[in-house]
Amino acid sequence: MNRLVIVIVAVAVLAVGIWAIASAGDDDTDNASAGGGKPSGSVRLWVMNNGPDPVADTEKIVKPFETESGIDVKVQLVGWDVQFDRIRNAAVSGEGPDVTQAGTTQVPFFAALGGFEDINNRVSDIGGDGAYAPGVWQTTQLQGDDGTFAVPWFTEARAIYYRKDLLEKAGVDPATAFEDWDSFKATLEKLKSSGAVDNKDTYAFGSPGKAAFDLVHHVMPFVWDAGGAELNEDATESTIATTEAQEGVKFVADLLPEGLYDPTALEKDGTQVEESFKGGRLAVWIGGPWVLATVVREDDDAWTDEARANVGVAPMPAGPTGEAYTFVGGSNLMMFKSSKNKEAAWELMKFLSQDNTQTAYADLMGMFPARLAPQEAAGEKDDNYASFAEAIKEGRTYAPIPQWGQVETAYKNRFGNILDTAAGHGKGDYSPEAIAKELEEAQKEANGLLAQDAG
């Protein structure tokens, strides 16, 4: 709820600025109607709940496009609770809009249905893969297919949020506090041993458990850091039980019995843990860029004065491999094959891919633009935004396969079991063997899903 509050005022601020988009444009997306007649008519666009008033907000964004192009954009809301089925059914039946928003990890599934345009021969209009970070561009692909099935719209990544005042009280230098796993853990230990947190009302660290839809996003970066992966290279088998994957999961889970991780966070979803950080319960938390946008919102009453005044952000720590990965997600735009006005639909997708347009919409949503140039500009706002810009460049996403959603659910449940056991809430005793057993079960479940769907 608090995340959405940003939009109410942001819309008012945007009302004047958005009109500048129509005249400013971008060098690489200006030639909207190269050759032939100018597209006209109408385009229907499905959007999800990107704010408290997603239809009106999107209509403000596309108004300059409508004015310049003469194309009427009909924006329609499809809730996140039903969007997966609605998009799938529209792709199969051929009865849907022209363009739809889709979550980045959903794109491979939808692309595999065969109901979406391969826009590979059009993407040079928006700068192609060179205009996006590799992890962002990967979300437009379907493994085993040479096509491009989506355009990145807005991006989110995860980075470390920390309390500057609590690190200072603990005698920790924030410049080196989160460089790698060792310094990350040492920082949490110093927060506890110094009394900066009391492990009663305040904890060094917190992260959600299996109540959070995005639990895998919080754990998988540590798997990647250790040299592990979610699947093998051709995405035919799970690799979540490898020694490297076990090492990554163990690093996170070990924080619980060592008293460095708030055990009550495991009962919360991501938004509730976010509010724990805002409310002063956590010194360190891993979250997305939308939280930064709420720092200046005085009507976001989840913040305590101390937490609001002392927010710091750092990129994720490097693991044993020397790499520091984070999960990159967000939403993309896809064009239905059944669209009756594909040229006009592409003109809209190009407009929504302009640097200025993406900046305006990302600011409105509290996200990051999907394109590199406006991402870098956003990173110049201050040191905290710079940390997110750096994180996105090192970002990874999951293998672009249709079955990923089911595989992720299997991993989420097993990760949750491991964290519960580490906190003393699960079945049996916590040990490396317990971690291995859960991950082996996750691997079996994933391989079953991959084989079933492949057959």
Backbone torsions as a table, in degrees:
resi	resn	phi	psi	omega
1	MET	NA	-44.3	-177.8
2	ASN	-66.6	-33.2	179.3
3	ARG	-61.1	-34.3	-175.4
4	LEU	-75.7	-18.4	-176.2
5	VAL	-61.1	-27.8	-178.4
6	ILE	-56.0	-38.6	-169.8
7	VAL	-64.5	-33.6	-173.4
8	ILE	-58.1	-47.7	179.7
9	VAL	-80.6	-34.0	-177.9
10	ALA	-60.4	-34.2	178.6
11	VAL	-60.9	-43.1	-179.3
12	ALA	-63.8	-41.1	179.2
13	VAL	-65.2	-37.4	-176.5
14	LEU	-71.4	-25.6	-171.2
15	ALA	-53.7	-39.2	178.7
16	VAL	-79.9	-46.0	-173.5
17	GLY	-65.7	-33.7	-174.3
18	ILE	-63.6	-28.9	-179.6
19	TRP	-67.4	-20.9	178.2
20	ALA	-69.9	-22.5	-178.6
21	ILE	-60.0	-40.9	-174.6
22	ALA	-59.3	-38.1	-178.1
23	SER	-92.1	-26.1	-175.6
24	ALA	-76.4	-54.5	179.4
25	GLY	63.7	-169.7	177.0
26	ASP	-135.6	146.2	-177.9
27	ASP	-59.0	-37.0	-174.3
28	ASP	-92.0	1.7	-179.3
29	THR	-134.6	14.4	-176.8
30	ASP	-72.7	-37.7	-172.9
31	ASN	-78.4	74.4	-172.5
32	ALA	-69.5	-27.1	-172.7
33	SER	-129.2	57.3	-178.3
34	ALA	-69.0	115.2	176.7
35	GLY	75.2	149.6	175.6
36	GLY	71.7	-172.9	179.5
37	GLY	-75.5	160.7	-178.8
38	LYS	-81.3	128.0	179.1
39	PRO	-59.3	148.7	179.3
40	SER	-147.5	-169.4	178.5
41	GLY	92.4	-143.8	-176.4
42	SER	-133.2	157.1	178.3
43	VAL	-133.4	133.6	177.5
44	ARG	-100.8	128.7	-176.4
45	LEU	-122.4	125.0	174.4
46	TRP	-93.3	131.1	174.0
47	VAL	-125.9	157.9	178.5
48	MET	-99.8	-172.6	-177.5
49	ASN	-77.2	76.8	-179.0
50	ASN	-87.7	7.1	-179.6
51	GLY	174.4	179.9	-178.0
52	PRO	-68.9	-21.1	179.2
53	ASP	-138.1	65.1	-170.3
54	PRO	-62.0	-33.6	180.0
55	VAL	-69.1	-51.4	-179.3
56	ALA	-61.9	-39.1	179.7
57	ASP	-63.7	-44.2	-179.7
58	THR	-68.4	-36.2	177.5
59	GLU	-61.4	-37.6	176.5
60	LYS	-64.5	-39.3	-179.7
61	ILE	-64.5	-41.7	-174.4
62	VAL	-89.7	-4.9	-178.8
63	LYS	-55.6	-46.0	178.3
64	PRO	-61.6	-34.7	177.4
65	PHE	-63.5	-45.1	179.3
66	GLU	-61.8	-41.2	-178.8
67	THR	-63.4	-44.3	-177.4
68	GLU	-75.5	-42.1	-171.0
69	SER	-90.9	-23.7	-173.6
70	GLY	78.9	3.6	178.6
71	ILE	-87.7	129.7	179.8
72	ASP	-88.2	123.2	179.8
73	VAL	-103.4	118.2	179.1
74	LYS	-99.3	105.9	-177.6
75	VAL	-90.5	128.0	-179.2
76	GLN	-128.9	140.2	-178.4
77	LEU	-90.5	132.2	171.3
78	VAL	-127.0	114.0	-174.3
79	GLY	-63.5	150.6	178.3
80	TRP	-59.3	-25.9	-178.2
81	ASP	-71.9	-20.6	-178.0
82	VAL	-124.1	-4.7	-170.4
83	GLN	-63.3	-35.7	-178.0
84	PHE	-59.9	-49.8	-179.5
85	ASP	-66.8	-39.8	-179.1
86	ARG	-63.4	-45.1	-179.3
87	ILE	-66.9	-44.6	179.1
88	ARG	-59.7	-47.1	-178.0
89	ASN	-64.5	-38.6	179.2
90	ALA	-66.6	-37.7	179.5
91	ALA	-66.9	-38.0	-178.0
92	VAL	-76.9	-40.5	-175.6
93	SER	-82.5	-22.3	-175.6
94	GLY	79.0	11.3	179.4
95	GLU	-117.7	93.8	-178.5
96	GLY	-158.5	-165.8	179.6
97	PRO	-79.9	-170.1	175.9
98	ASP	-88.3	-40.6	-176.3
99	VAL	-135.9	143.4	175.8
100	THR	-134.3	148.2	166.9
101	GLN	-76.6	146.1	174.9
102	ALA	-147.3	145.0	174.8
103	GLY	-62.7	146.1	-174.6
104	THR	-58.1	-38.1	-177.5
105	THR	-78.9	-7.3	178.1
106	GLN	-89.2	-20.1	-173.1
107	VAL	-54.4	-47.0	-178.7
108	PRO	-59.2	-40.3	178.9
109	PHE	-62.4	-48.5	-179.1
110	PHE	-64.8	-40.1	-179.6
111	ALA	-61.9	-37.0	-178.2
112	ALA	-68.5	-17.6	178.6
113	LEU	-68.9	-21.8	179.0
114	GLY	85.3	7.3	-176.4
115	GLY	-101.6	10.6	-177.9
116	PHE	-122.2	148.3	-179.1
117	GLU	-67.4	135.8	165.9
118	ASP	-82.8	113.2	-174.6
119	ILE	-101.8	22.5	-176.7
120	ASN	-57.2	-36.3	-178.3
121	ASN	-80.7	0.8	179.8
122	ARG	-110.4	-18.8	-167.5
123	VAL	-68.1	-15.4	174.9
124	SER	-63.7	-23.0	177.2
125	ASP	-62.2	-26.1	-177.2
126	ILE	-114.3	17.0	176.2
127	GLY	94.9	-4.7	178.5
128	GLY	62.1	-160.6	-175.8
129	ASP	-66.3	-21.6	-179.8
130	GLY	-68.0	-16.0	-179.3
131	ALA	-88.3	1.1	-174.7
132	TYR	-135.0	152.6	172.7
133	ALA	-64.6	148.1	-176.7
134	PRO	-54.7	-42.2	-179.7
135	GLY	-65.1	-31.5	178.4
136	VAL	-73.4	-45.9	-177.9
137	TRP	-64.9	-32.4	-179.7
138	GLN	-59.2	-25.7	-178.1
139	THR	-72.6	-4.2	178.1
140	THR	-96.8	-0.5	-169.8
141	GLN	-105.5	164.2	171.7
142	LEU	-127.1	117.9	-175.3
143	GLN	-57.7	134.4	-179.3
144	GLY	88.1	-0.4	179.9
145	ASP	-125.6	139.6	-178.9
146	ASP	-83.0	-1.8	-174.8
147	GLY	-79.1	170.8	171.7
148	THR	-124.1	124.7	-168.2
149	PHE	-116.2	5.0	-178.4
150	ALA	-158.8	165.2	173.5
151	VAL	-120.0	126.0	177.8
152	PRO	-61.4	134.6	-176.1
153	TRP	-108.7	-59.9	172.9
154	PHE	-141.7	157.8	-168.3
155	THR	-128.0	146.8	169.2
156	GLU	-135.1	146.1	175.8
157	ALA	-135.7	168.9	179.6
158	ARG	-107.9	139.8	175.9
159	ALA	-142.1	172.8	-178.2
160	ILE	-88.7	123.9	169.8
161	TYR	-96.4	138.7	178.1
162	TYR	-144.3	158.5	177.4
163	ARG	-90.5	113.7	-179.1
164	LYS	-60.1	-41.4	-176.8
165	ASP	-67.3	-36.1	-179.2
166	LEU	-73.4	-36.2	174.6
167	LEU	-64.3	-39.4	178.2
168	GLU	-63.9	-43.3	178.8
169	LYS	-61.6	-33.1	180.0
170	ALA	-84.0	-5.5	-179.7
171	GLY	74.8	31.8	-178.5
172	VAL	-107.6	132.4	177.7
173	ASP	-81.4	117.0	-177.9
174	PRO	-63.4	-21.3	-179.2
175	ALA	-66.9	-25.9	-178.7
176	THR	-121.4	3.1	-172.2
177	ALA	-65.3	-29.0	-172.8
178	PHE	-130.5	30.6	-177.0
179	GLU	-66.2	-41.0	-178.3
180	ASP	-148.4	179.6	-177.7
181	TRP	-58.0	-41.2	-177.7
182	ASP	-62.8	-46.8	-179.2
183	SER	-70.5	-33.9	176.6
184	PHE	-59.0	-50.7	-179.4
185	LYS	-67.0	-39.8	179.4
186	ALA	-62.4	-36.0	177.7
187	THR	-64.2	-44.7	179.1
188	LEU	-63.8	-40.5	179.2
189	GLU	-63.9	-40.0	-179.6
190	LYS	-68.8	-36.8	176.1
191	LEU	-59.3	-40.3	-179.2
192	LYS	-74.2	-50.2	-174.1
193	SER	-69.2	-27.0	-178.5
194	SER	-80.3	-14.5	-175.8
195	GLY	86.7	6.5	176.5
196	ALA	-62.3	-29.8	170.9
197	VAL	-126.4	153.8	-173.8
198	ASP	-111.0	1.4	-178.1
199	ASN	56.0	28.3	174.8
200	LYS	-132.4	-66.8	175.3
201	ASP	-95.0	-19.6	179.9
202	THR	-134.9	146.4	178.5
203	TYR	-131.7	157.2	179.9
204	ALA	-66.2	-39.6	-172.3
205	PHE	-146.7	152.9	174.3
206	GLY	-151.9	145.9	177.8
207	SER	-154.4	149.4	-174.1
208	PRO	-74.0	163.9	175.7
209	GLY	-104.2	-150.7	-171.6
210	LYS	-74.4	-2.8	171.5
211	ALA	-72.0	-14.9	-177.9
212	ALA	-92.5	130.0	178.3
213	PHE	-63.6	-24.6	-174.5
214	ASP	-104.3	25.0	-179.9
215	LEU	-55.6	-42.3	-177.7
216	VAL	-61.4	-34.1	178.6
217	HIS	-62.5	-29.0	-178.4
218	HIS	-81.8	-29.9	-174.8
219	VAL	-95.1	-39.4	-172.2
220	MET	-59.3	-33.9	176.9
221	PRO	-56.6	-33.2	178.7
222	PHE	-73.2	-32.1	173.3
223	VAL	-63.7	-47.0	178.9
224	TRP	-62.0	-42.2	179.6
225	ASP	-58.1	-33.9	-177.5
226	ALA	-84.3	0.0	-179.5
227	GLY	94.6	7.0	178.7
228	GLY	-88.9	177.2	-179.9
229	ALA	-152.8	162.9	-180.0
230	GLU	-76.8	-34.4	179.9
231	LEU	-142.3	167.1	175.5
232	ASN	-71.9	178.9	-170.7
233	GLU	-61.3	-38.6	-179.8
234	ASP	-95.7	12.5	173.0
235	ALA	58.1	34.6	178.7
236	THR	-101.5	-17.7	-178.5
237	GLU	-141.0	149.6	175.5
238	SER	-75.5	143.6	175.7
239	THR	-124.7	24.3	-173.2
240	ILE	-75.9	-8.8	179.4
241	ALA	-104.4	9.3	179.2
242	THR	-65.4	163.2	178.2
243	THR	-57.1	-40.2	-178.8
244	GLU	-66.7	-43.0	178.8
245	ALA	-63.6	-42.0	177.8
246	GLN	-59.6	-40.2	-180.0
247	GLU	-62.2	-41.6	179.8
248	GLY	-65.4	-45.1	179.9
249	VAL	-66.3	-40.3	-179.0
250	LYS	-62.8	-38.3	-179.9
251	PHE	-58.3	-44.4	179.7
252	VAL	-68.0	-49.0	-175.1
253	ALA	-65.5	-34.1	-178.9
254	ASP	-60.7	-22.6	-179.1
255	LEU	-66.0	-22.7	-177.8
256	LEU	-73.1	-57.4	-179.8
257	PRO	-66.3	-18.0	178.1
258	GLU	-84.8	2.0	175.8
259	GLY	73.0	24.1	-178.2
260	LEU	-104.8	-0.1	-169.3
261	TYR	-134.3	125.5	-179.8
262	ASP	-63.8	111.3	-177.0
263	PRO	-67.2	-24.8	179.9
264	THR	-70.7	-18.4	178.7
265	ALA	-64.6	-26.1	-178.8
266	LEU	-66.6	-18.0	178.9
267	GLU	-91.3	0.0	-173.5
268	LYS	-112.1	159.5	171.5
269	ASP	-89.7	-179.8	-175.1
270	GLY	-60.7	-40.2	-179.7
271	THR	-65.1	-39.4	180.0
272	GLN	-67.8	-36.6	177.0
273	VAL	-70.4	-36.9	173.7
274	GLU	-56.5	-44.0	179.9
275	GLU	-69.0	-27.4	174.5
276	SER	-64.5	-39.9	177.0
277	PHE	-66.9	-46.0	179.1
278	LYS	-61.3	-34.9	-177.0
279	GLY	-83.7	2.0	174.7
280	GLY	90.6	6.4	-178.6
281	ARG	-78.3	-28.4	-174.6
282	LEU	-117.5	138.8	175.4
283	ALA	-86.7	-29.4	-177.5
284	VAL	-137.9	140.2	-178.1
285	TRP	-155.5	153.5	177.8
286	ILE	-107.9	121.0	-176.4
287	GLY	-150.0	-179.2	-175.9
288	GLY	-99.8	175.8	-174.2
289	PRO	-68.3	-18.7	-179.0
290	TRP	-61.5	-26.3	-179.3
291	VAL	-68.0	-37.9	178.6
292	LEU	-57.2	-40.2	-177.3
293	ALA	-64.7	-22.7	-178.1
294	THR	-85.8	-12.6	-177.0
295	VAL	-59.3	-38.1	-177.1
296	VAL	-87.9	-2.5	-178.1
297	ARG	-88.9	99.9	-177.4
298	GLU	-66.4	-19.7	179.2
299	ASP	-87.7	4.2	170.2
300	ASP	-87.3	93.8	-171.2
301	ASP	-81.8	7.7	174.1
302	ALA	-73.5	-22.3	-178.6
303	TRP	-78.7	136.1	164.1
304	THR	-84.3	159.0	-179.6
305	ASP	-60.2	-41.0	-177.5
306	GLU	-66.3	-44.0	-179.2
307	ALA	-66.3	-43.9	-178.7
308	ARG	-60.0	-37.9	-174.8
309	ALA	-82.9	-4.7	-171.6
310	ASN	-133.5	36.1	-178.7
311	VAL	-83.1	126.4	172.1
312	GLY	-124.3	153.0	179.1
313	VAL	-131.0	137.5	177.6
314	ALA	-134.2	149.9	173.9
315	PRO	-63.3	161.9	179.0
316	MET	-62.6	151.4	-177.3
317	PRO	-75.8	150.9	175.7
318	ALA	-76.0	143.8	179.6
319	GLY	-97.7	-164.8	-178.6
320	PRO	-59.3	-26.0	179.6
321	THR	-78.5	-10.7	-175.5
322	GLY	88.6	-3.9	179.1
323	GLU	-96.2	151.2	178.5
324	ALA	-127.1	97.0	-175.6
325	TYR	-97.6	158.8	169.8
326	THR	-142.8	160.3	176.6
327	PHE	-82.6	133.7	175.7
328	VAL	-113.7	126.2	178.7
329	GLY	-134.7	-150.9	-178.5
330	GLY	128.1	-149.5	-179.9
331	SER	-136.6	148.0	178.3
332	ASN	-118.8	171.2	175.5
333	LEU	-115.4	136.2	-179.5
334	MET	-128.1	143.5	178.5
335	MET	-104.1	128.1	177.9
336	PHE	-72.1	141.2	174.0
337	LYS	-62.5	-28.2	-177.0
338	SER	-79.4	-1.7	179.6
339	SER	-55.2	134.8	178.8
340	LYS	-89.4	-4.5	-176.6
341	ASN	-142.8	65.8	-172.4
342	LYS	-67.1	-34.3	-179.8
343	GLU	-66.9	-42.2	177.6
344	ALA	-67.8	-37.1	178.0
345	ALA	-61.7	-41.1	179.0
346	TRP	-67.6	-37.5	176.7
347	GLU	-59.3	-40.4	177.2
348	LEU	-64.7	-44.7	180.0
349	MET	-62.7	-37.0	176.6
350	LYS	-65.5	-42.9	179.0
351	PHE	-61.3	-43.4	-179.8
352	LEU	-71.3	-9.6	176.6
353	SER	-97.2	-2.9	177.3
354	GLN	-66.7	147.2	-178.7
355	ASP	-56.8	-48.0	-177.4
356	ASN	-63.9	-41.3	179.9
357	THR	-65.4	-44.8	-179.4
358	GLN	-64.0	-38.9	178.2
359	THR	-62.0	-45.5	-178.7
360	ALA	-62.6	-44.8	-177.3
361	TYR	-71.4	-40.1	179.1
362	ALA	-63.8	-40.8	177.1
363	ASP	-61.9	-39.0	179.9
364	LEU	-63.4	-38.7	-176.5
365	MET	-88.2	-12.2	-173.9
366	GLY	74.8	26.5	178.3
367	MET	-110.0	-165.0	173.8
368	PHE	-114.4	149.2	171.8
369	PRO	-60.7	157.5	179.1
370	ALA	-83.7	-24.2	-175.0
371	ARG	-85.6	149.0	-176.0
372	LEU	-61.7	-47.2	-174.2
373	ALA	-59.8	-52.0	178.0
374	PRO	-69.5	-24.9	173.3
375	GLN	-62.3	-45.4	179.8
376	GLU	-64.1	-38.7	177.5
377	ALA	-63.5	-40.9	178.1
378	ALA	-64.0	-35.6	-180.0
379	GLY	-67.8	-15.1	179.9
380	GLU	-87.7	-1.6	-179.6
381	LYS	-62.1	-47.8	177.9
382	ASP	-167.8	-179.3	-176.7
383	ASP	-63.3	-34.8	-179.4
384	ASN	-66.5	-45.1	177.2
385	TYR	-66.4	-33.2	177.8
386	ALA	-61.7	-35.6	178.5
387	SER	-64.5	-38.7	177.4
388	PHE	-68.9	-40.1	178.6
389	ALA	-60.8	-41.1	177.6
390	GLU	-65.6	-41.4	-179.2
391	ALA	-61.9	-40.8	-178.5
392	ILE	-63.2	-38.3	179.6
393	LYS	-62.4	-31.2	179.6
394	GLU	-97.1	11.7	-173.8
395	GLY	-73.9	152.6	174.4
396	ARG	-130.6	156.8	171.2
397	THR	-128.9	-177.2	-173.7
398	TYR	-86.6	164.3	179.5
399	ALA	-54.4	130.1	-176.0
400	PRO	-79.2	75.1	-179.8
401	ILE	-122.3	152.8	-177.5
402	PRO	-63.2	-28.9	-174.2
403	GLN	-84.5	0.8	-170.4
404	TRP	-58.6	-39.3	-177.1
405	GLY	-55.7	-43.8	179.5
406	GLN	-69.6	-40.7	179.2
407	VAL	-63.2	-42.6	180.0
408	GLU	-60.3	-39.5	178.6
409	THR	-62.7	-40.7	177.5
410	ALA	-62.1	-43.5	179.0
411	TYR	-65.8	-41.6	-178.9
412	LYS	-58.0	-45.6	-178.4
413	ASN	-64.3	-41.4	-179.2
414	ARG	-72.1	-40.3	174.9
415	PHE	-59.1	-42.3	179.7
416	GLY	-61.6	-41.5	177.8
417	ASN	-61.3	-41.8	-179.5
418	ILE	-63.5	-45.2	-179.7
419	LEU	-65.5	-40.0	178.0
420	ASP	-61.9	-43.8	179.6
421	THR	-65.0	-39.9	178.9
422	ALA	-62.9	-30.8	179.5
423	ALA	-86.1	-2.2	-179.1
424	GLY	84.9	13.2	-177.9
425	HIS	-103.7	-7.8	-175.0
426	GLY	-97.8	-171.2	179.4
427	LYS	-87.6	135.1	176.9
428	GLY	80.0	-178.7	-178.4
429	ASP	-92.9	148.8	178.3
430	TYR	-79.9	131.7	-179.8
431	SER	-165.7	165.6	174.4
432	PRO	-57.4	-35.0	179.2
433	GLU	-66.1	-36.6	177.8
434	ALA	-66.0	-40.0	177.2
435	ILE	-62.7	-47.2	-178.5
436	ALA	-59.3	-42.2	-178.6
437	LYS	-63.3	-45.3	179.6
438	GLU	-63.2	-42.2	-178.5
439	LEU	-71.2	-31.4	174.5
440	GLU	-65.6	-38.8	176.6
441	GLU	-66.6	-40.2	176.8
442	ALA	-60.6	-40.9	-179.5
443	GLN	-65.2	-42.2	177.6
444	LYS	-61.7	-45.6	-179.9
445	GLU	-61.6	-44.6	-179.3
446	ALA	-63.8	-43.2	179.8
447	ASN	-64.0	-35.5	175.2
448	GLY	-62.2	-43.1	179.3
449	LEU	-65.9	-42.8	-179.1
450	LEU	-64.0	-43.0	-179.5
451	ALA	-67.9	-42.4	-178.7
452	GLN	-63.7	-47.8	-177.8
453	ASP	-70.8	-30.1	179.1
454	ALA	-72.9	-27.6	-176.7
455	GLY	-79.0	NA	NA
